[in-house]
Amino acid sequence: MKIIAMRSILLYFLILPFIGISVSCSKNHNVIEGTVQGIGNTKVELHAFDGMDLILLDSVSSKNDVFTFTLPEDAKHGMYHLRWGSHPAEGVDIVYTNTDIHFTTKKDSIHLIVFDNSPENELFFAFYPIRLTIQQLANMGDEMNRADPIGNKPKLIQLNHYIDSVEFSVNELLENMDAETKQMFAWKIIRAAFYPNYDYELAKGKISKQDPFVFMQTNFFKYVDFNEPGLIRTPFIHQIIEEYLLFFIHPSAEEQYKKACDLIISKAAVNDEMYEYVVNLLVRTFEKSDFLDLYLYLMETYMPEKCHDDENYANKDTMYEIIKNSSPGSKANDIKGLTPEGNPLNLYTAVSGKAIVLLFWDPDCEYCKMVIQQLVTVWPAYREMGLEVITFGLTKSKDEWLSTIQEHQMENFINISDFRDTESDVFNQYHIRGTPEIYVLTNDFVIFSRPSNYMQLDKDLMKILNQ
């Protein structure tokens, strides 16, 4: 995510947990050295995880497959992503715990990675590929269910049984590890990444027979160490909270979400850094939801009082109107900009479709590029179903904007910008506080949703396009 720097004290508190790791190199300490057979001499990037987002920290040139990053002394422990290509898949995630890291692997066989004296990463890679495989299988199941829920039912049942059996085995392995291993940061990551398994808990006599859904509601955060702030520098705290709110709140009513938020924040309160991160994550989540009153409740209950000093948030009524006008159910404001050819264009007259994705993005935002790449990939199929995509570049550099459009093959989208960056009128019209900012609109320009990631975007689009 690219966070927009503005005067608001509110925004300062919203982005504080996402600032992450200093890129100052005045005091060098540990190194990350990799040998990736097959990359030759190319640019390699080092990214830090801030929740689900990646922040570019540094880039170097490899020489004969070898590269080295030198980290500042204040680099924080967490997950890092090394990338040697234009796509996130062309790289590897590693665990950093304030020690040197040396590894060897092959460009096209990351699963064969070998670490030189890094127990943290050896443990991490014993389980992390399994977690990624489970996620891929779950995504495949979602696609099968969307395509033909009745016809694919036997296969979906078989797939769910297989995933459950894998999670059963992983839970057993993790529980049986020795006390020393359970103190490792990598163990805490993996333990949080694998949710409690009802069949395992029942088989081991830890619980009595009950409704599996109720079990998950009650025990979903059982293996999350909220006292470990390093977990916020992995994708898993964000993902765990997102999935809990998405799948285990029933009924999907404001009061139920309020109770869930209070519960999650109470668990996070054991650590100041974790608390700030979780509060801001929940504020940002419900800022884009149908539950405006819940957003205001979170702001007033958990955010500092002085955050209301900003001129755009001088009082509750002003804040309410700004959020309401950019919330689902409201008609989207018309926006104007120039196309890459320099022609004026506006949303209302130039865009039509059964569903419309309106994406506000910044050429410097790495996560924006990930979302764009996903949209480019599915565009051919979705276009046939009636999707239109319009992107609004938040930048002052026309050359950088044009270069990114070409590099990421965005020519099939409608691309516009007013080249005013943070001074653009769209900031208050669409309540933009960071990039990417995604809106899903219906064919009459009513805001259907404001998804926070591609998974939710895909689900929202299918709801409209399948009608």
VENFENPE-V785595 format. One record per backbone hydrogen bond with DSSP energy under -0.5 kcal/mol. CO is the residue of the C=O (numbers start at 1). NH is the residue of the N-H. Records with the same first field share a line. If there is no record, write none. Layout:
CO=NH ; NH
//
This chain:
1=3
2=435
3=5
4=6
8=12
9=13
10=14
11=15
12=16
15=18 ; 19
16=19
27=73
30=29 ; 71
31=33 ; 101
32=69
33=103
34=36 ; 67
35=37 ; 105
36=39
37=107
40=42 ; 65
42=62
44=60
45=47 ; 83
46=57 ; 58
47=81
48=55
50=53
53=50
54=56
55=48
58=46
60=44 ; 62
63=66
65=36
66=63
67=34
69=32 ; 71
71=29
72=75
78=96
79=49
80=94
81=47
82=92
83=45
87=90
89=91
90=84 ; 85
92=82
94=80
96=78
101=33
102=116
103=35
104=114
105=37
106=109
109=106 ; 112
110=113
114=104
115=117
118=122
119=123
120=124
121=125
122=126
123=126 ; 127
124=127 ; 128
127=130 ; 131
128=132
129=133
130=134
131=135
132=136
133=137
134=138
135=139
136=140
137=141
138=142
139=143
140=144
141=145
142=146
143=147
144=148
145=149
148=152
150=153
152=156
153=157
154=158
155=159
156=160
157=161
158=162
159=163
160=164
161=165
162=166
163=167
164=168
165=169
166=170
167=171
168=172
169=173
170=174
171=175
172=176
174=177
178=182
180=183
181=184
184=188
185=189
186=190
187=191
188=192
189=193
190=194
193=195
196=198
197=201
198=202
199=203
200=204
201=206 ; 207
202=205
211=215
212=216
213=217
214=218
215=219
216=220
219=222
221=224
223=225
224=226
225=228
227=229
228=231
229=232
230=233
231=234 ; 237
232=51
233=79
235=239
236=240
237=241
238=242
239=243
240=244
241=245
242=246
243=247
244=248
248=250
251=253
253=257
254=258
255=259
256=260
257=261
258=262
259=263
260=264
261=265
262=266
263=267
264=268
265=269
267=270
268=271
271=275
272=276
273=277
274=278
275=279
276=280
277=281
278=282
279=283
280=284
281=285
282=286
283=287
284=288
285=288
286=289
288=450
290=292
291=295
292=296
293=297
294=298
295=299
296=300
297=301
298=302 ; 303
299=303
304=307
305=308
306=309
307=10 ; 310
310=313
311=314
315=319
316=320
317=321
318=322
319=323
320=324
321=325
322=326
323=326
324=327
327=330
330=447
335=347
337=345
338=417
339=342
343=339
345=337
346=350
347=351
354=443
355=388
356=358 ; 441
357=359 ; 390
358=360 ; 439
359=361 ; 392
360=436 ; 437
361=394
362=365
364=366
365=369
366=370
367=371
368=372
369=373
370=374
371=375
372=376
373=377
374=378
375=379
378=382
379=383
380=384
381=385
382=385 ; 386 ; 387
383=386
386=354 ; 355
388=357
389=414
390=359
391=393 ; 416
392=361
393=395
395=421
396=398
397=401
398=402
399=403
400=404
401=405
402=406
403=407
404=408
405=410
406=409
410=413
413=415
414=391
416=393
417=338
420=423
421=424
424=427
425=428 ; 429
426=430
427=432
431=433
433=4
435=2
436=438
437=360
439=358 ; 441
440=448 ; 449
441=356
442=445
445=332
446=442 ; 448
447=329
449=440
453=457
454=458
455=459
456=460
457=461
458=462
459=463
460=464
461=465
462=466
464=467
//
